[in-house]
Amino acid sequence: MEYYWGKKCWWVWLVVGLICCVLSLLVKNQTVSTIIGGFAFSCLWGIGEMFQQEKRVLKGWFPENPARHEYYESIRRKETNS
């Protein structure tokens, strides 16, 4: 998601993660509840990874989306001016 939309869509993972947390508490089947809870954890963990991915792209460890080149360049300019 970071490649196409950047980190601005982090809230989607938050909403899905919170919904799955609540669902995992409400589901009576222990196996299904565990699976939903694991998915919730993955969604919430993904928020942090999305922010880390942007840093990895800025370091050149991962390719940047050419359509978002100006966005990354603006961040690089801010970092060099600071």
Distance bins in CASP14 RR format, pairs under 12 A and 6 or more apart:
PFRMAT RR
TARGET T0000
AUTHOR 0000-0000-0000
RMODE 2
METHOD distances of the structure
MODEL  1
1 7 0 0 0 0 1 0 0 0 0 0 0
1 8 0 0 0 0 1 0 0 0 0 0 0
1 9 1 0 1 0 0 0 0 0 0 0 0
1 10 0 0 0 0 1 0 0 0 0 0 0
1 11 0 0 0 0 0 1 0 0 0 0 0
1 12 1 0 0 1 0 0 0 0 0 0 0
1 13 0 0 0 0 1 0 0 0 0 0 0
1 16 0 0 0 0 0 1 0 0 0 0 0
1 43 0 0 0 0 0 1 0 0 0 0 0
1 46 0 0 0 0 1 0 0 0 0 0 0
1 47 0 0 0 0 0 1 0 0 0 0 0
1 48 0 0 0 0 0 1 0 0 0 0 0
1 49 0 0 0 0 1 0 0 0 0 0 0
1 50 1 0 0 1 0 0 0 0 0 0 0
1 51 0 0 0 0 0 1 0 0 0 0 0
1 53 0 0 0 0 1 0 0 0 0 0 0
1 54 0 0 0 0 0 1 0 0 0 0 0
1 65 0 0 0 0 0 1 0 0 0 0 0
2 8 0 0 0 0 1 0 0 0 0 0 0
2 9 0 0 0 0 1 0 0 0 0 0 0
2 10 0 0 0 0 1 0 0 0 0 0 0
2 12 0 0 0 0 0 1 0 0 0 0 0
2 13 0 0 0 0 0 1 0 0 0 0 0
2 46 0 0 0 0 1 0 0 0 0 0 0
2 47 0 0 0 0 0 1 0 0 0 0 0
2 48 0 0 0 0 0 1 0 0 0 0 0
2 49 0 0 0 0 1 0 0 0 0 0 0
2 50 1 0 1 0 0 0 0 0 0 0 0
2 51 0 0 0 0 1 0 0 0 0 0 0
2 52 0 0 0 0 1 0 0 0 0 0 0
2 53 1 0 1 0 0 0 0 0 0 0 0
2 54 1 0 0 1 0 0 0 0 0 0 0
2 55 0 0 0 0 0 1 0 0 0 0 0
2 56 0 0 0 0 1 0 0 0 0 0 0
2 57 1 0 0 1 0 0 0 0 0 0 0
2 58 0 0 0 0 0 1 0 0 0 0 0
2 62 0 0 0 0 1 0 0 0 0 0 0
2 63 0 0 0 0 0 1 0 0 0 0 0
2 64 0 0 0 0 1 0 0 0 0 0 0
2 65 0 0 0 0 1 0 0 0 0 0 0
2 68 0 0 0 0 1 0 0 0 0 0 0
2 71 0 0 0 0 0 1 0 0 0 0 0
2 72 0 0 0 0 0 1 0 0 0 0 0
3 9 0 0 0 0 0 1 0 0 0 0 0
3 50 0 0 0 0 0 1 0 0 0 0 0
3 53 0 0 0 0 1 0 0 0 0 0 0
3 54 0 0 0 0 0 1 0 0 0 0 0
3 56 0 0 0 0 0 1 0 0 0 0 0
3 57 0 0 0 0 1 0 0 0 0 0 0
3 62 0 0 0 0 1 0 0 0 0 0 0
3 63 1 0 0 1 0 0 0 0 0 0 0
3 64 1 0 0 1 0 0 0 0 0 0 0
3 65 1 0 1 0 0 0 0 0 0 0 0
3 66 0 0 0 0 0 1 0 0 0 0 0
3 67 0 0 0 0 1 0 0 0 0 0 0
3 68 0 0 0 0 1 0 0 0 0 0 0
3 71 0 0 0 0 0 1 0 0 0 0 0
3 72 0 0 0 0 0 1 0 0 0 0 0
4 50 0 0 0 0 0 1 0 0 0 0 0
4 53 0 0 0 0 0 1 0 0 0 0 0
4 64 0 0 0 0 0 1 0 0 0 0 0
4 65 1 0 0 1 0 0 0 0 0 0 0
4 66 0 0 0 0 0 1 0 0 0 0 0
4 67 0 0 0 0 1 0 0 0 0 0 0
4 68 0 0 0 0 1 0 0 0 0 0 0
4 71 0 0 0 0 0 1 0 0 0 0 0
5 11 0 0 0 0 0 1 0 0 0 0 0
5 12 0 0 0 0 1 0 0 0 0 0 0
5 13 0 0 0 0 0 1 0 0 0 0 0
5 50 0 0 0 0 1 0 0 0 0 0 0
5 53 0 0 0 0 0 1 0 0 0 0 0
5 54 0 0 0 0 0 1 0 0 0 0 0
5 65 0 0 0 0 1 0 0 0 0 0 0
5 67 0 0 0 0 0 1 0 0 0 0 0
5 68 0 0 0 0 1 0 0 0 0 0 0
5 71 0 0 0 0 0 1 0 0 0 0 0
6 12 0 0 0 0 0 1 0 0 0 0 0
6 50 1 0 0 1 0 0 0 0 0 0 0
6 51 0 0 0 0 1 0 0 0 0 0 0
6 53 0 0 0 0 1 0 0 0 0 0 0
6 54 1 0 0 1 0 0 0 0 0 0 0
6 57 0 0 0 0 1 0 0 0 0 0 0
6 64 0 0 0 0 0 1 0 0 0 0 0
6 65 0 0 0 0 1 0 0 0 0 0 0
6 67 0 0 0 0 0 1 0 0 0 0 0
6 68 1 0 0 1 0 0 0 0 0 0 0
6 71 1 0 0 1 0 0 0 0 0 0 0
6 72 0 0 0 0 1 0 0 0 0 0 0
6 75 0 0 0 0 0 1 0 0 0 0 0
7 13 0 0 0 0 0 1 0 0 0 0 0
7 46 0 0 0 0 0 1 0 0 0 0 0
7 47 0 0 0 0 1 0 0 0 0 0 0
7 48 0 0 0 0 1 0 0 0 0 0 0
7 49 0 0 0 0 0 1 0 0 0 0 0
7 50 1 0 1 0 0 0 0 0 0 0 0
7 51 1 0 1 0 0 0 0 0 0 0 0
7 52 0 0 0 0 1 0 0 0 0 0 0
7 53 1 0 0 1 0 0 0 0 0 0 0
7 54 1 0 1 0 0 0 0 0 0 0 0
7 55 0 0 0 0 0 1 0 0 0 0 0
7 57 0 0 0 0 0 1 0 0 0 0 0
7 58 0 0 0 0 0 1 0 0 0 0 0
7 68 0 0 0 0 0 1 0 0 0 0 0
7 71 0 0 0 0 0 1 0 0 0 0 0
7 72 0 0 0 0 0 1 0 0 0 0 0
7 75 0 0 0 0 0 1 0 0 0 0 0
8 50 0 0 0 0 1 0 0 0 0 0 0
8 51 0 0 0 0 0 1 0 0 0 0 0
8 54 0 0 0 0 0 1 0 0 0 0 0
8 68 0 0 0 0 0 1 0 0 0 0 0
8 71 0 0 0 0 0 1 0 0 0 0 0
9 15 0 0 0 0 0 1 0 0 0 0 0
9 16 0 0 0 0 0 1 0 0 0 0 0
9 46 0 0 0 0 0 1 0 0 0 0 0
9 47 0 0 0 0 1 0 0 0 0 0 0
9 50 1 0 0 1 0 0 0 0 0 0 0
9 51 0 0 0 0 0 1 0 0 0 0 0
10 16 0 0 0 0 0 1 0 0 0 0 0
10 17 0 0 0 0 0 1 0 0 0 0 0
10 43 0 0 0 0 0 1 0 0 0 0 0
10 44 0 0 0 0 0 1 0 0 0 0 0
10 45 0 0 0 0 0 1 0 0 0 0 0
10 46 0 0 0 0 1 0 0 0 0 0 0
10 47 1 0 1 0 0 0 0 0 0 0 0
10 48 1 0 0 1 0 0 0 0 0 0 0
10 49 0 0 0 0 1 0 0 0 0 0 0
10 50 1 0 1 0 0 0 0 0 0 0 0
10 51 1 0 0 1 0 0 0 0 0 0 0
10 52 0 0 0 0 0 1 0 0 0 0 0
10 53 0 0 0 0 0 1 0 0 0 0 0
10 54 0 0 0 0 0 1 0 0 0 0 0
11 17 0 0 0 0 0 1 0 0 0 0 0
11 18 0 0 0 0 0 1 0 0 0 0 0
11 43 0 0 0 0 0 1 0 0 0 0 0
11 44 0 0 0 0 0 1 0 0 0 0 0
11 47 0 0 0 0 1 0 0 0 0 0 0
11 50 0 0 0 0 0 1 0 0 0 0 0
12 18 0 0 0 0 0 1 0 0 0 0 0
12 19 0 0 0 0 0 1 0 0 0 0 0
12 43 0 0 0 0 1 0 0 0 0 0 0
12 44 0 0 0 0 0 1 0 0 0 0 0
12 46 0 0 0 0 0 1 0 0 0 0 0
12 47 0 0 0 0 1 0 0 0 0 0 0
12 50 0 0 0 0 1 0 0 0 0 0 0
13 19 0 0 0 0 0 1 0 0 0 0 0
13 20 0 0 0 0 0 1 0 0 0 0 0
13 39 0 0 0 0 0 1 0 0 0 0 0
13 40 0 0 0 0 0 1 0 0 0 0 0
13 41 0 0 0 0 0 1 0 0 0 0 0
13 42 0 0 0 0 1 0 0 0 0 0 0
13 43 1 0 1 0 0 0 0 0 0 0 0
13 44 1 0 0 1 0 0 0 0 0 0 0
13 45 0 0 0 0 1 0 0 0 0 0 0
13 46 1 0 1 0 0 0 0 0 0 0 0
13 47 1 0 1 0 0 0 0 0 0 0 0
13 48 0 0 0 0 1 0 0 0 0 0 0
13 49 0 0 0 0 1 0 0 0 0 0 0
13 50 1 0 0 1 0 0 0 0 0 0 0
13 51 0 0 0 0 0 1 0 0 0 0 0
14 20 0 0 0 0 0 1 0 0 0 0 0
14 21 0 0 0 0 0 1 0 0 0 0 0
14 40 0 0 0 0 0 1 0 0 0 0 0
14 43 1 0 0 1 0 0 0 0 0 0 0
14 44 1 0 0 1 0 0 0 0 0 0 0
14 45 0 0 0 0 0 1 0 0 0 0 0
14 46 0 0 0 0 1 0 0 0 0 0 0
14 47 1 0 0 1 0 0 0 0 0 0 0
14 48 0 0 0 0 0 1 0 0 0 0 0
14 50 0 0 0 0 0 1 0 0 0 0 0
15 21 0 0 0 0 0 1 0 0 0 0 0
15 22 0 0 0 0 0 1 0 0 0 0 0
15 40 0 0 0 0 0 1 0 0 0 0 0
15 43 0 0 0 0 1 0 0 0 0 0 0
15 44 0 0 0 0 0 1 0 0 0 0 0
15 47 0 0 0 0 0 1 0 0 0 0 0
16 22 0 0 0 0 0 1 0 0 0 0 0
16 23 0 0 0 0 0 1 0 0 0 0 0
16 36 0 0 0 0 0 1 0 0 0 0 0
16 37 0 0 0 0 0 1 0 0 0 0 0
16 39 0 0 0 0 1 0 0 0 0 0 0
16 40 1 0 0 1 0 0 0 0 0 0 0
16 41 0 0 0 0 0 1 0 0 0 0 0
16 42 0 0 0 0 1 0 0 0 0 0 0
16 43 1 0 1 0 0 0 0 0 0 0 0
16 44 0 0 0 0 1 0 0 0 0 0 0
16 46 0 0 0 0 0 1 0 0 0 0 0
16 47 0 0 0 0 0 1 0 0 0 0 0
17 23 0 0 0 0 1 0 0 0 0 0 0
17 24 0 0 0 0 1 0 0 0 0 0 0
17 36 0 0 0 0 1 0 0 0 0 0 0
17 37 0 0 0 0 1 0 0 0 0 0 0
17 38 0 0 0 0 1 0 0 0 0 0 0
17 39 1 0 0 1 0 0 0 0 0 0 0
17 40 1 0 1 0 0 0 0 0 0 0 0
17 41 0 0 0 0 1 0 0 0 0 0 0
17 42 0 0 0 0 1 0 0 0 0 0 0
17 43 1 1 0 0 0 0 0 0 0 0 0
17 44 1 0 1 0 0 0 0 0 0 0 0
17 45 0 0 0 0 1 0 0 0 0 0 0
17 46 0 0 0 0 1 0 0 0 0 0 0
17 47 0 0 0 0 1 0 0 0 0 0 0
18 24 0 0 0 0 0 1 0 0 0 0 0
18 25 0 0 0 0 0 1 0 0 0 0 0
18 37 0 0 0 0 0 1 0 0 0 0 0
18 39 0 0 0 0 0 1 0 0 0 0 0
18 40 1 0 0 1 0 0 0 0 0 0 0
18 41 0 0 0 0 0 1 0 0 0 0 0
18 43 0 0 0 0 1 0 0 0 0 0 0
18 44 0 0 0 0 1 0 0 0 0 0 0
18 47 0 0 0 0 0 1 0 0 0 0 0
19 25 0 0 0 0 0 1 0 0 0 0 0
19 26 0 0 0 0 0 1 0 0 0 0 0
19 36 0 0 0 0 1 0 0 0 0 0 0
19 37 0 0 0 0 0 1 0 0 0 0 0
19 39 0 0 0 0 0 1 0 0 0 0 0
19 40 1 0 0 1 0 0 0 0 0 0 0
19 43 0 0 0 0 1 0 0 0 0 0 0
19 44 0 0 0 0 0 1 0 0 0 0 0
20 26 0 0 0 0 0 1 0 0 0 0 0
20 27 0 0 0 0 0 1 0 0 0 0 0
20 32 0 0 0 0 0 1 0 0 0 0 0
20 33 0 0 0 0 0 1 0 0 0 0 0
20 34 0 0 0 0 0 1 0 0 0 0 0
20 35 0 0 0 0 1 0 0 0 0 0 0
20 36 1 0 1 0 0 0 0 0 0 0 0
20 37 1 0 1 0 0 0 0 0 0 0 0
20 38 1 0 0 1 0 0 0 0 0 0 0
20 39 1 0 1 0 0 0 0 0 0 0 0
20 40 1 1 0 0 0 0 0 0 0 0 0
20 41 0 0 0 0 1 0 0 0 0 0 0
20 42 0 0 0 0 1 0 0 0 0 0 0
20 43 1 0 0 1 0 0 0 0 0 0 0
20 44 0 0 0 0 1 0 0 0 0 0 0
21 27 0 0 0 0 0 1 0 0 0 0 0
21 33 0 0 0 0 0 1 0 0 0 0 0
21 36 0 0 0 0 1 0 0 0 0 0 0
21 37 1 0 0 1 0 0 0 0 0 0 0
21 38 0 0 0 0 1 0 0 0 0 0 0
21 39 0 0 0 0 1 0 0 0 0 0 0
21 40 1 0 1 0 0 0 0 0 0 0 0
21 41 0 0 0 0 1 0 0 0 0 0 0
21 42 0 0 0 0 0 1 0 0 0 0 0
21 43 0 0 0 0 1 0 0 0 0 0 0
21 44 0 0 0 0 1 0 0 0 0 0 0
22 33 0 0 0 0 0 1 0 0 0 0 0
22 36 0 0 0 0 1 0 0 0 0 0 0
22 37 0 0 0 0 0 1 0 0 0 0 0
22 40 0 0 0 0 1 0 0 0 0 0 0
23 29 0 0 0 0 0 1 0 0 0 0 0
23 32 0 0 0 0 1 0 0 0 0 0 0
23 33 0 0 0 0 1 0 0 0 0 0 0
23 34 0 0 0 0 0 1 0 0 0 0 0
23 35 0 0 0 0 0 1 0 0 0 0 0
23 36 1 0 1 0 0 0 0 0 0 0 0
23 37 1 0 0 1 0 0 0 0 0 0 0
23 38 0 0 0 0 0 1 0 0 0 0 0
23 39 0 0 0 0 1 0 0 0 0 0 0
23 40 1 0 0 1 0 0 0 0 0 0 0
23 43 0 0 0 0 0 1 0 0 0 0 0
24 30 0 0 0 0 0 1 0 0 0 0 0
24 31 0 0 0 0 0 1 0 0 0 0 0
24 32 0 0 0 0 1 0 0 0 0 0 0
24 33 1 0 1 0 0 0 0 0 0 0 0
24 34 1 0 0 1 0 0 0 0 0 0 0
24 35 0 0 0 0 1 0 0 0 0 0 0
24 36 1 0 1 0 0 0 0 0 0 0 0
24 37 1 1 0 0 0 0 0 0 0 0 0
24 38 1 0 0 1 0 0 0 0 0 0 0
24 39 0 0 0 0 1 0 0 0 0 0 0
24 40 1 0 0 1 0 0 0 0 0 0 0
24 41 0 0 0 0 1 0 0 0 0 0 0
24 43 0 0 0 0 0 1 0 0 0 0 0
25 32 0 0 0 0 0 1 0 0 0 0 0
25 33 1 0 0 1 0 0 0 0 0 0 0
25 34 0 0 0 0 0 1 0 0 0 0 0
25 36 0 0 0 0 1 0 0 0 0 0 0
25 37 0 0 0 0 1 0 0 0 0 0 0
25 40 0 0 0 0 1 0 0 0 0 0 0
26 32 0 0 0 0 0 1 0 0 0 0 0
26 33 0 0 0 0 1 0 0 0 0 0 0
26 36 0 0 0 0 1 0 0 0 0 0 0
26 37 0 0 0 0 0 1 0 0 0 0 0
27 33 1 0 1 0 0 0 0 0 0 0 0
27 34 0 0 0 0 1 0 0 0 0 0 0
27 35 0 0 0 0 1 0 0 0 0 0 0
27 36 1 0 0 1 0 0 0 0 0 0 0
27 37 0 0 0 0 1 0 0 0 0 0 0
27 39 0 0 0 0 0 1 0 0 0 0 0
27 40 0 0 0 0 0 1 0 0 0 0 0
28 36 0 0 0 0 0 1 0 0 0 0 0
29 35 0 0 0 0 1 0 0 0 0 0 0
29 36 0 0 0 0 1 0 0 0 0 0 0
30 36 0 0 0 0 0 1 0 0 0 0 0
30 37 0 0 0 0 0 1 0 0 0 0 0
31 37 0 0 0 0 0 1 0 0 0 0 0
31 38 0 0 0 0 0 1 0 0 0 0 0
32 38 0 0 0 0 0 1 0 0 0 0 0
32 39 0 0 0 0 0 1 0 0 0 0 0
33 39 0 0 0 0 0 1 0 0 0 0 0
33 40 0 0 0 0 0 1 0 0 0 0 0
34 40 0 0 0 0 0 1 0 0 0 0 0
34 41 0 0 0 0 0 1 0 0 0 0 0
35 41 0 0 0 0 0 1 0 0 0 0 0
35 42 0 0 0 0 0 1 0 0 0 0 0
36 42 0 0 0 0 0 1 0 0 0 0 0
36 43 0 0 0 0 0 1 0 0 0 0 0
37 43 0 0 0 0 1 0 0 0 0 0 0
37 44 0 0 0 0 1 0 0 0 0 0 0
37 45 0 0 0 0 0 1 0 0 0 0 0
38 44 0 0 0 0 1 0 0 0 0 0 0
38 45 0 0 0 0 1 0 0 0 0 0 0
39 45 0 0 0 0 0 1 0 0 0 0 0
39 46 0 0 0 0 0 1 0 0 0 0 0
40 46 0 0 0 0 0 1 0 0 0 0 0
40 47 0 0 0 0 0 1 0 0 0 0 0
41 47 0 0 0 0 0 1 0 0 0 0 0
42 48 0 0 0 0 0 1 0 0 0 0 0
42 49 0 0 0 0 1 0 0 0 0 0 0
43 49 0 0 0 0 0 1 0 0 0 0 0
43 50 0 0 0 0 0 1 0 0 0 0 0
44 50 0 0 0 0 0 1 0 0 0 0 0
45 51 0 0 0 0 0 1 0 0 0 0 0
45 52 0 0 0 0 0 1 0 0 0 0 0
46 52 0 0 0 0 1 0 0 0 0 0 0
46 53 0 0 0 0 1 0 0 0 0 0 0
47 53 0 0 0 0 0 1 0 0 0 0 0
48 54 0 0 0 0 0 1 0 0 0 0 0
48 55 0 0 0 0 0 1 0 0 0 0 0
48 56 0 0 0 0 0 1 0 0 0 0 0
49 55 0 0 0 0 0 1 0 0 0 0 0
49 56 0 0 0 0 1 0 0 0 0 0 0
49 62 0 0 0 0 0 1 0 0 0 0 0
50 56 0 0 0 0 0 1 0 0 0 0 0
50 57 0 0 0 0 0 1 0 0 0 0 0
51 57 0 0 0 0 0 1 0 0 0 0 0
51 58 0 0 0 0 0 1 0 0 0 0 0
52 58 0 0 0 0 0 1 0 0 0 0 0
52 59 0 0 0 0 0 1 0 0 0 0 0
52 61 0 0 0 0 0 1 0 0 0 0 0
52 62 0 0 0 0 0 1 0 0 0 0 0
53 59 0 0 0 0 0 1 0 0 0 0 0
53 60 0 0 0 0 0 1 0 0 0 0 0
53 61 0 0 0 0 1 0 0 0 0 0 0
53 62 1 0 0 1 0 0 0 0 0 0 0
53 63 0 0 0 0 0 1 0 0 0 0 0
53 64 0 0 0 0 0 1 0 0 0 0 0
53 65 0 0 0 0 0 1 0 0 0 0 0
53 72 0 0 0 0 0 1 0 0 0 0 0
54 60 0 0 0 0 0 1 0 0 0 0 0
54 61 0 0 0 0 0 1 0 0 0 0 0
54 62 0 0 0 0 1 0 0 0 0 0 0
54 64 0 0 0 0 1 0 0 0 0 0 0
54 65 0 0 0 0 0 1 0 0 0 0 0
54 68 0 0 0 0 0 1 0 0 0 0 0
54 71 0 0 0 0 1 0 0 0 0 0 0
54 72 0 0 0 0 1 0 0 0 0 0 0
54 75 1 0 0 1 0 0 0 0 0 0 0
54 76 0 0 0 0 0 1 0 0 0 0 0
54 79 0 0 0 0 0 1 0 0 0 0 0
55 61 0 0 0 0 1 0 0 0 0 0 0
55 62 0 0 0 0 1 0 0 0 0 0 0
55 64 0 0 0 0 0 1 0 0 0 0 0
55 72 0 0 0 0 0 1 0 0 0 0 0
55 75 0 0 0 0 1 0 0 0 0 0 0
55 76 0 0 0 0 0 1 0 0 0 0 0
55 79 0 0 0 0 0 1 0 0 0 0 0
56 62 1 0 1 0 0 0 0 0 0 0 0
56 63 0 0 0 0 0 1 0 0 0 0 0
56 64 0 0 0 0 1 0 0 0 0 0 0
56 72 0 0 0 0 0 1 0 0 0 0 0
57 63 1 0 0 1 0 0 0 0 0 0 0
57 64 1 0 1 0 0 0 0 0 0 0 0
57 65 0 0 0 0 1 0 0 0 0 0 0
57 66 0 0 0 0 0 1 0 0 0 0 0
57 68 0 0 0 0 1 0 0 0 0 0 0
57 69 0 0 0 0 0 1 0 0 0 0 0
57 71 0 0 0 0 0 1 0 0 0 0 0
57 72 1 0 0 1 0 0 0 0 0 0 0
57 73 0 0 0 0 0 1 0 0 0 0 0
57 75 0 0 0 0 1 0 0 0 0 0 0
57 76 0 0 0 0 0 1 0 0 0 0 0
58 64 0 0 0 0 1 0 0 0 0 0 0
58 68 0 0 0 0 0 1 0 0 0 0 0
58 69 0 0 0 0 0 1 0 0 0 0 0
58 71 0 0 0 0 0 1 0 0 0 0 0
58 72 1 0 0 1 0 0 0 0 0 0 0
58 73 0 0 0 0 0 1 0 0 0 0 0
58 74 0 0 0 0 0 1 0 0 0 0 0
58 75 1 0 0 1 0 0 0 0 0 0 0
58 76 1 0 0 1 0 0 0 0 0 0 0
58 77 0 0 0 0 0 1 0 0 0 0 0
58 78 0 0 0 0 0 1 0 0 0 0 0
58 79 1 0 0 1 0 0 0 0 0 0 0
58 80 0 0 0 0 0 1 0 0 0 0 0
59 72 0 0 0 0 0 1 0 0 0 0 0
59 75 0 0 0 0 0 1 0 0 0 0 0
59 76 0 0 0 0 0 1 0 0 0 0 0
59 79 0 0 0 0 0 1 0 0 0 0 0
60 72 0 0 0 0 1 0 0 0 0 0 0
60 76 0 0 0 0 0 1 0 0 0 0 0
62 72 0 0 0 0 0 1 0 0 0 0 0
63 69 0 0 0 0 0 1 0 0 0 0 0
63 72 0 0 0 0 0 1 0 0 0 0 0
64 70 0 0 0 0 0 1 0 0 0 0 0
64 71 0 0 0 0 1 0 0 0 0 0 0
64 72 1 0 1 0 0 0 0 0 0 0 0
64 73 0 0 0 0 1 0 0 0 0 0 0
64 75 0 0 0 0 0 1 0 0 0 0 0
64 76 0 0 0 0 0 1 0 0 0 0 0
65 71 0 0 0 0 1 0 0 0 0 0 0
65 72 0 0 0 0 1 0 0 0 0 0 0
66 72 0 0 0 0 0 1 0 0 0 0 0
66 73 0 0 0 0 0 1 0 0 0 0 0
68 74 0 0 0 0 0 1 0 0 0 0 0
68 75 0 0 0 0 0 1 0 0 0 0 0
69 75 0 0 0 0 0 1 0 0 0 0 0
69 76 0 0 0 0 0 1 0 0 0 0 0
70 76 0 0 0 0 0 1 0 0 0 0 0
70 77 0 0 0 0 0 1 0 0 0 0 0
71 77 0 0 0 0 0 1 0 0 0 0 0
71 78 0 0 0 0 0 1 0 0 0 0 0
72 78 0 0 0 0 0 1 0 0 0 0 0
72 79 0 0 0 0 0 1 0 0 0 0 0
73 79 0 0 0 0 0 1 0 0 0 0 0
73 80 0 0 0 0 0 1 0 0 0 0 0
74 80 0 0 0 0 0 1 0 0 0 0 0
74 81 0 0 0 0 0 1 0 0 0 0 0
75 81 0 0 0 0 0 1 0 0 0 0 0
75 82 0 0 0 0 0 1 0 0 0 0 0
76 82 0 0 0 0 0 1 0 0 0 0 0
END
